[in-house]
Amino acid sequence: MTLKECKKEEKADREFQKKFKFEGSINILTQMMVDPAVTEKKGGGKNLPLRRGEILDVIQFTNQEQILCRNSQRRYGYVPRAAMLHL
């Protein structure tokens, strides 16, 4: 990883912590897959776009309905629990 890529990731992490009021280090709890049968949705606000079969890093189990996740493009957002499958 180049220095430029590293700084870009650090900036994205800081923006995530500010937007979601997340304190402490960002740790990946597990990985989950978006259900292949779910309808794809655009992200918006604090929600992550849903793509069938995509593998997401789980940052936090926020409540019974949502999970805070990160996708492969290092975007962060909430995803409905009903749309997720355990690997």
Secondary structure, DSSP 8 states (H G I E B T S, - for coil): --HHHHHHHHHHHHHHHHHTT--S-----EEEEE-TTS--B--BTTB--B-TT-EEEEEE--SSSEEEEE-TTS-EEEEEGGGEEE-
